[in-house]
Amino acid sequence: MSLKKFLCIPLVLALLVFSLSGCGGSSHSNNFSSTDDTTEEQQNNQEQQDTQDQQDQQDNQQENQDNNGTDNGTDNGTDNGTDNGTDDTTNDDTSGYDYSSTTADTNAILVDDTSDTNEYSNITVYKSGSSSQSDNPDFYGTNAAILAKNGLSLTLNNITVDTAGSYANAVFSYGEGTEIIINDSTITTTSNNSGGIMATYNGDITASNLTITTSGGSSAAIRSDRDGGTMTVDGGTYTTSGTGSPVIYSTATINVSNATLKSTTAQGVVVEGKNSVSLTNCTMTVNNTTVNGNQTTEKQAVMIYQSNSGDASTGKGAFSMSGGSITNTTGDIFYVTNTTADITLDNVTITNNDSSGVFLKAALAGWSTTNGGTVTLTANNQDIDGDFVVDSASSLTLALGGSSSLNGAINSAKSGASISVTIESGSTWTLTGDSYVTSITNNGTINQGSYSLYENGTAYTAE
């Protein structure tokens, strides 16, 4: 009531109204949260535990009730919650799905402390709604189709998940103690920053016999981000076609066996920082046609690096592969930059169809002006065809064991800072160009042919 109208009412009536109104109305307390930019990551963690559980869970529960038919068919895809995200509902048809969310920064299924169930079978799930954020959906899964968090376990059997929004990862495990088990399921994502299965902050995922297809940029089929976790995958087919979308992007411990891995645009595997990927009896086909970003022009099947973004701890990265095959179409097989890396190969069939590509390159790139790649490569019963290129900021320790063979040149440009080669009994190195190393331990066979081999600047003479 305005002051002008108030003065026109008789005093007695005004006093009566005032008395009936409760003498001033209700009182509301204010909720404050620190937004100091210097501690953004810690605060985001706390906000996800406190604020998101209270706000987004209400939205998700309402959407899931609607999508399960409890609104007698009146749901038209709109969101009645309090989210400020972009609502991408115009062309969404969710009628064929059991669970869906078409609103940014909500989940179709959220499993946390307030959830009624932690097991789903034979369901279909749809997620759209492009998040306007980046860290929250990539670190905490706020826009994922399916999110498990707060140390909960979630089991998924024979499900289908489709996502169409940016930052709409399909199945997301967030936080220490959280575990998702997913079997015999199909996942398709079509927009950018939308991985297939994803773990962050020590969340775990165990998967078997999945078919995952992603077509957006930065959308690895098997994906992790800040502080990773453990991801174990057995069987299935995993295919990516977007720029910056390797089949596997690891800021975690990722073990994959008996699977088919295919990338038509990016690398097959990328390991960032102090993390690892282990492949056992996998078939990997790679055609890295497009470089993501401007830090390097190199293309490869497997990249190990440190981005300095804070997503991965600094330390030794690792890639190991036993059995199976790598077939590469464009560029090199291995590329290491701005980090230390262990590469272990055991009886892997490796084919590079790019005649200008090398087997391994360790070199500077845009992530550092001083730190190249420090590589230890251990080969056991392994055939290697291709050269090793090492620049002045990089080093190589190579060990050929079992019945391994190397057909290639090492450090032909004489640029490597330090290069050590060990050839064990039963293994052979056949030179295809002049090679320059710091030290050689030869208990096997070196075939120089017409090429020169120098050890610490002196022509090598076989003992």
GISUL-V134866 format. One record per backbone hydrogen bond with DSSP energy under -0.5 kcal/mol. NH is the residue of the N-H (numbers start at 0). CO is the residue of the C=O. If there is no record, write none. Layout:
# GISUL-V134866
NH,CO
NH,CO
This chain:
# GISUL-V134866
5,1
6,2
7,3
7,4
8,5
13,9
14,10
15,11
16,12
17,13
18,14
19,15
20,16
21,18
22,17
38,35
39,36
42,38
43,39
44,40
45,41
46,42
47,43
48,44
49,45
50,46
51,46
52,47
53,49
54,50
55,51
56,51
58,54
59,55
60,56
61,57
62,58
63,59
64,60
65,61
66,62
67,63
68,65
69,64
70,65
71,68
73,70
85,129
87,85
87,101
88,86
91,88
93,91
96,93
97,123
98,123
100,125
103,85
105,102
107,144
108,144
110,146
111,109
114,111
119,154
121,156
124,159
125,98
126,161
127,100
130,165
137,133
138,134
139,134
139,135
140,135
140,136
141,135
143,140
144,168
145,169
146,108
147,171
148,110
151,148
153,178
154,117
155,180
156,119
157,182
159,122
160,185
161,124
162,187
163,126
164,126
166,191
167,164
168,166
169,194
170,195
171,145
172,197
173,147
173,171
174,199
176,201
177,174
178,151
179,203
180,153
181,179
181,205
182,155
183,207
185,158
186,210
187,160
188,212
189,162
192,216
193,190
195,219
196,220
197,170
198,222
199,172
200,225
201,226
201,227
202,199
202,227
203,177
204,229
205,179
206,231
207,181
208,233
209,234
210,184
211,209
211,236
212,186
213,238
214,188
215,190
217,242
218,215
220,245
221,246
222,196
222,220
223,248
224,198
226,310
227,224
229,202
230,252
231,204
232,254
233,206
234,256
236,209
237,259
238,211
239,261
240,213
244,241
245,243
246,266
247,267
248,221
249,269
250,248
252,228
253,251
253,275
254,230
255,277
256,232
257,279
259,235
260,258
260,282
261,237
262,284
263,239
267,300
268,300
269,247
270,302
271,249
272,304
273,312
274,272
275,251
276,317
277,253
278,319
279,255
280,321
282,258
283,281
283,324
284,260
285,326
286,262
286,265
288,286
289,264
292,290
300,331
301,332
302,268
303,334
304,270
305,336
316,339
317,274
318,341
319,276
320,343
321,278
322,345
324,281
325,348
326,283
327,325
327,350
328,285
331,298
332,357
333,358
334,301
335,360
336,303
337,370
337,371
338,371
339,314
340,373
341,316
342,375
343,318
344,377
345,320
346,379
348,323
349,347
350,325
350,348
352,327
352,350
354,352
356,353
358,386
359,386
360,333
361,388
362,335
364,367
365,294
367,364
371,369
371,392
373,338
374,372
374,394
375,340
376,374
376,396
377,342
377,375
378,376
378,398
379,344
380,400
383,404
385,406
387,408
388,359
389,387
390,361
393,390
394,372
395,417
396,374
397,419
398,376
399,421
400,378
400,398
403,400
404,381
405,427
406,383
407,405
407,429
410,387
413,410
416,390
416,393
417,393
419,395
420,438
421,397
422,440
423,399
423,421
426,423
427,403
428,444
429,405
430,428
430,446
434,451
435,409
436,453
437,418
438,418
440,420
441,439
442,422
442,440
444,426
446,428
447,445
450,447
453,434
454,457
455,436
455,453
457,454
459,452
